[in-house]
Each structure stands twice: as C-alpha cells, then as structure tokens.
C-alpha cells in the first residue's frame, strides 16, 4: 500500500465519484479505478459500493477512511514541518569572524544586510583563525573571515589587503604596546618575532577590540595593527620595514545557497565602504 493509493481513496470518498476524483487529481478515471481496485485487492475488502449514480463507502471502507484521514493529516503536517525546517536552514547564515576584524568591518554592514533581508537569521561568533577553521570544518559554519592566510584555504578570497603597521603618536611613550588579532595567528607570531629581533621586549599582545580602541584614542604608546584600520588624526601610520601580511580573507563553504551568496556579495561591498 502506497501513500498515493490513500490519496486516491480519500479523493473518491470525498467526491463520491471516480470521475470527479480523477478530475480533482488531474488524472484519468481508469487510473483512479485501477488504483482503488488494487488497494481493495491488497486489503482483501471492498471499500466502496459502486452504483451508476454514486459511489459510497462500505462499513469497512468507513473504518478505513477514519484511519487514513488521521494518517494523512499526520503525513501532511510532517511534510509541512520538514519544509519549514528546510526553509529555516536555508535562511540561517553562520559566520565566524576574526576578533579584530569583527567590529571594524563586519558589524557595520550586518545591520544593512538585515534590513535588506529581514527573514534571514545571521549567527556570528568571533574567534582566532585556527578556531574559525575548526568551526567551519566541524560546527557547520558557512562563512569565515580570517586575518592573514599563511595556511592557504582552497576557498579563501582576499576581502581587503592589509599589512601590520605602527600607529604612532607625536609623543610616544618609551614602552611599546602591540595589538594583534591573536598571538597564535600568523600575523601575531610574525609581529612577536619582529619585535623580539628589534629588541622590543615590552610588547603586550591582545585581541580585544575595546582595548584596541581605547589604546588608539587614549594612550600615547605605539599600537601595532593591520593597516586597514583607520588611523586616528592624532596618530601617524608608520609602515614596518618588514612585510607582515595582515589582510582580511573570506573563507566559504562550497555550493552555498543563493541567500548565502547574496550575503557574501554584500559583505564584499561593505568591506569597501566600511573597511
């Protein structure tokens, strides 16, 4: 017994006519008749009393009708819920963003996206490059934004170019403070090595954007950051004499749905505007 046979049975019961049931299902009358005959043969009972003018349920047919009606309601509800879940998963966008990049690039354009696509849901978290890669491999994250790409990802694309630079005030303090995304990320490792080789021993590595903002605005210490950061008016951008890649890279899963692709396109435009 198949679901389609039960659908045909319910249609004949509702219309009380094989012909009208066939019309309602956009099928031929012989196909409906054959399906009902097969169903009756499988069940070993007569479901309908057939007359020239009307088709009515037998006693056994009425009992079968009650069961089938309840079953098909459950089936339709299940299919509806599964479709809801499918649509919901297509509207859900999971993004992992390098901590230092999140506020400078990602958050400004997120509000614009949600205004354009109010029915979508964006879940994002901030972390280090290594954790971002792990979340995309094991946690179902669709999009990652990392700082530097020393271990090239096959789906990585540069969002905006950047190099580690020094934002210096007119009257710097003697001790230098370095601010990078994470000491475990490649830009942080290279910067630590650079500072060590140049005899700078009082470096303080952190990845909190609030601390970065505070240091930029209120401290007279040198602050080392990716060059795509906006340099405050009271500071001067002083490039390092060593090339340390601190570009922002977009990493995506393959074969993303259309809504996710639209999010990526807006993200790429947003970086040009807000980065």
C-alpha positions as CSV (number, residue, x, y, z in Angstrom):
1,X,0.0,0.0,0.0
2,X,1.4,3.4,-1.0
3,X,0.6,7.0,0.0
4,X,-0.7,7.8,-3.5
5,X,-3.3,5.0,-3.1
6,X,-4.6,6.5,0.1
7,X,-4.7,9.9,-1.6
8,X,-6.9,8.4,-4.4
9,X,-9.1,6.7,-1.8
10,X,-9.7,9.9,0.1
11,X,-10.5,11.7,-3.2
12,X,-13.1,9.1,-4.3
13,X,-14.6,9.2,-0.8
14,X,-14.8,13.0,-0.8
15,X,-16.2,13.3,-4.4
16,X,-18.3,10.1,-4.3
17,X,-17.3,9.6,-7.9
18,X,-14.4,8.1,-9.7
19,X,-14.7,10.6,-12.5
20,X,-14.8,13.6,-10.2
21,X,-12.0,12.3,-8.1
22,X,-9.9,11.9,-11.2
23,X,-10.7,15.4,-12.3
24,X,-9.7,16.8,-8.9
25,X,-6.4,15.0,-9.1
26,X,-5.8,15.8,-12.8
27,X,-5.6,12.1,-13.6
28,X,-7.6,9.8,-15.9
29,X,-10.6,8.0,-14.5
30,X,-9.3,4.5,-15.4
31,X,-6.0,5.2,-13.5
32,X,-8.0,6.0,-10.3
33,X,-10.3,3.0,-10.8
34,X,-7.3,0.6,-11.2
35,X,-5.5,2.1,-8.2
36,X,-8.6,1.6,-6.0
37,X,-9.2,-1.9,-7.3
38,X,-5.5,-2.8,-6.5
39,X,-5.9,-1.3,-3.0
40,X,-9.1,-3.4,-2.3
41,X,-7.2,-6.5,-3.5
42,X,-4.3,-5.8,-1.2
43,X,-6.6,-5.2,1.8
44,X,-8.9,-8.1,1.0
45,X,-12.1,-6.0,1.5
46,X,-14.5,-3.9,-0.5
47,X,-14.1,-0.2,0.2
48,X,-16.9,1.2,-2.0
49,X,-20.4,0.4,-3.1
50,X,-20.5,1.3,-6.7
51,X,-23.7,2.3,-8.4
52,X,-24.3,4.1,-11.7
53,X,-25.1,7.4,-9.9
54,X,-23.0,7.3,-6.8
55,X,-20.1,5.7,-5.0
56,X,-20.4,5.3,-1.2
57,X,-18.2,3.8,1.4
58,X,-18.9,0.3,2.8
59,X,-18.8,-0.3,6.6
60,X,-15.2,-1.5,6.3
61,X,-14.5,1.4,4.0
62,X,-15.7,3.9,6.6
63,X,-13.4,2.4,9.2
64,X,-10.5,2.5,6.7
65,X,-11.4,6.1,5.9
66,X,-11.2,7.2,9.5
67,X,-7.7,5.7,9.9
68,X,-6.4,7.0,6.5
69,X,-7.8,10.5,7.2
70,X,-5.9,10.7,10.5
71,X,-2.8,9.2,9.0
72,X,-2.7,11.6,6.0
73,X,-3.2,14.6,8.4
74,X,-0.1,13.5,10.2
75,X,1.8,12.9,7.0
76,X,0.9,16.4,5.7
77,X,1.8,18.0,9.0
78,X,5.2,16.2,9.0
79,X,5.9,17.3,5.4
80,X,4.9,20.8,6.3
81,X,7.2,20.9,9.3
82,X,10.1,19.3,7.3
83,X,9.7,22.0,4.7
84,X,9.7,24.7,7.4
85,X,12.9,23.2,8.8
86,X,14.4,23.1,5.3
87,X,13.5,26.8,4.7
88,X,14.7,27.8,8.1
89,X,18.1,26.1,7.5
90,X,18.4,27.9,4.1
91,X,17.7,31.3,5.9
92,X,20.3,30.6,8.6
93,X,23.7,32.0,7.9
94,X,26.5,31.1,10.4
95,X,29.6,33.3,10.3
96,X,32.8,33.1,12.3
97,X,34.9,36.3,12.2
98,X,38.4,37.1,13.4
99,X,38.0,39.1,16.6
100,X,39.9,42.1,15.4
101,X,38.0,42.3,12.1
102,X,34.5,41.9,13.6
103,X,33.9,45.5,14.7
104,X,35.9,47.3,12.1
105,X,34.3,45.6,9.1
106,X,31.6,43.0,9.9
107,X,29.2,44.7,12.3
108,X,28.8,48.0,10.3
109,X,27.4,46.1,7.3
110,X,25.4,43.5,9.2
111,X,22.7,46.0,10.0
112,X,22.4,46.9,6.4
113,X,22.1,43.3,5.4
114,X,19.4,42.5,8.0
115,X,17.3,45.5,6.7
116,X,17.5,44.1,3.2
117,X,16.8,40.5,4.2
118,X,14.6,40.6,7.4
119,X,13.6,37.0,7.1
120,X,17.1,35.7,7.3
121,X,19.0,35.0,10.5
122,X,22.7,35.6,10.9
123,X,24.5,33.9,13.8
124,X,28.1,35.1,14.2
125,X,30.9,34.5,16.6
126,X,34.4,35.9,17.0
127,X,37.5,33.8,17.4
128,X,41.0,33.2,16.2
129,X,41.9,31.9,12.8
130,X,42.5,28.4,14.0
131,X,39.2,28.2,15.8
132,X,37.4,29.7,12.7
133,X,38.8,26.9,10.5
134,X,37.7,24.3,13.1
135,X,34.2,25.7,13.3
136,X,33.8,25.6,9.6
137,X,35.0,22.0,9.4
138,X,33.1,20.6,12.4
139,X,30.4,23.1,13.5
140,X,28.6,23.9,10.3
141,X,29.7,27.5,9.9
142,X,29.1,28.7,6.4
143,X,31.5,31.7,6.2
144,X,34.7,32.7,7.9
145,X,36.7,35.9,7.9
146,X,40.3,35.4,8.9
147,X,43.4,37.6,9.4
148,X,46.2,36.5,7.2
149,X,46.3,33.3,5.1
150,X,49.6,31.7,5.9
151,X,47.9,28.2,5.6
152,X,46.0,28.8,2.3
153,X,42.4,27.6,2.3
154,X,41.1,26.4,-1.1
155,X,38.1,28.7,-0.9
156,X,39.9,31.7,0.5
157,X,39.4,35.1,-1.1
158,X,41.0,38.4,-0.1
159,X,38.5,40.9,1.2
160,X,40.9,43.7,1.8
161,X,44.6,44.0,1.8
162,X,46.5,44.8,4.9
163,X,50.0,44.7,6.5
164,X,51.0,45.1,10.1
165,X,51.8,48.7,10.7
166,X,52.5,51.0,13.6
167,X,50.2,53.8,14.6
168,X,52.4,56.3,16.4
169,X,51.6,59.4,18.3
170,X,53.7,62.6,18.2
171,X,55.0,61.9,21.7
172,X,55.3,58.1,22.1
173,X,56.0,56.6,25.5
174,X,59.1,54.5,25.9
175,X,57.3,51.2,26.3
176,X,55.6,49.8,23.1
177,X,52.3,48.1,23.1
178,X,51.4,45.8,20.3
179,X,47.8,44.9,19.4
180,X,47.1,42.0,17.1
181,X,44.3,39.6,16.4
182,X,45.7,36.7,18.4
183,X,49.2,35.6,19.4
184,X,48.5,32.3,17.8
185,X,47.6,33.7,14.4
186,X,50.3,34.1,11.9
187,X,50.4,37.9,11.9
188,X,50.7,37.8,15.7
189,X,53.5,35.3,15.6
190,X,55.4,37.2,12.9
191,X,54.9,40.5,14.7
192,X,56.2,39.0,18.0
193,X,59.3,37.7,16.2
194,X,59.8,41.1,14.6
195,X,59.6,42.9,17.9
196,X,62.0,40.4,19.5
197,X,64.6,40.9,16.7
198,X,64.3,44.6,17.1
199,X,64.9,44.5,20.9
200,X,61.3,45.4,21.8
201,X,60.7,43.4,25.0
202,X,57.6,45.1,26.5
203,X,55.1,44.0,23.9
204,X,51.6,43.3,25.1
205,X,49.5,41.1,22.8
206,X,45.7,41.3,22.9
207,X,42.8,40.8,20.6
208,X,40.0,42.7,22.3
209,X,38.6,45.4,20.1
210,X,37.6,47.5,23.0
211,X,41.2,47.5,24.3
212,X,42.4,48.4,20.8
213,X,40.0,51.3,20.5
214,X,41.0,52.6,23.9
215,X,44.7,52.3,23.2
216,X,44.3,54.1,19.9
217,X,42.3,57.0,21.4
218,X,43.7,57.5,24.9
219,X,47.3,56.0,25.0
220,X,50.5,57.6,23.8
221,X,52.1,54.2,23.3
222,X,52.7,52.8,19.8
223,X,50.0,50.5,18.6
224,X,50.6,47.8,16.0
225,X,47.6,46.9,13.9
226,X,46.6,45.9,10.4
227,X,46.9,48.8,8.0
228,X,43.2,48.7,7.1
229,X,42.4,50.1,10.5
230,X,41.5,53.8,10.3
231,X,44.4,55.8,11.8
232,X,43.2,58.4,14.3
233,X,44.1,62.0,13.5
234,X,46.5,62.3,16.4
235,X,48.5,59.3,15.2
236,X,50.7,58.7,12.1
237,X,50.7,55.4,10.1
238,X,54.3,54.2,10.2
239,X,54.8,51.1,8.0
240,X,57.2,48.4,9.3
241,X,60.4,47.7,7.5
242,X,59.2,44.1,7.2
243,X,56.2,42.8,5.2
244,X,53.8,41.1,7.6
245,X,50.6,40.1,5.9
246,X,47.5,41.1,7.8
247,X,45.0,41.1,5.0
248,X,41.4,40.0,5.7
249,X,40.4,36.9,3.9
250,X,36.9,35.4,3.2
251,X,36.6,31.7,3.6
252,X,33.4,30.0,2.5
253,X,31.9,26.5,2.2
254,X,31.4,25.2,-1.3
255,X,28.0,25.3,-3.0
256,X,26.2,27.7,-0.7
257,X,22.5,28.6,-1.2
258,X,21.6,31.8,-3.0
259,X,20.8,33.8,0.2
260,X,24.3,33.0,1.5
261,X,25.8,34.1,-1.8
262,X,23.9,37.4,-1.5
263,X,25.3,37.9,2.0
264,X,28.8,37.3,0.7
265,X,28.3,39.9,-2.1
266,X,27.0,42.5,0.4
267,X,29.9,41.7,2.7
268,X,32.4,42.3,-0.1
269,X,30.7,45.6,-0.9
270,X,30.6,46.5,2.7
271,X,34.3,46.0,3.3
272,X,35.0,48.6,0.6
273,X,32.7,51.0,2.3
274,X,33.4,50.4,6.0
275,X,36.9,48.8,5.9
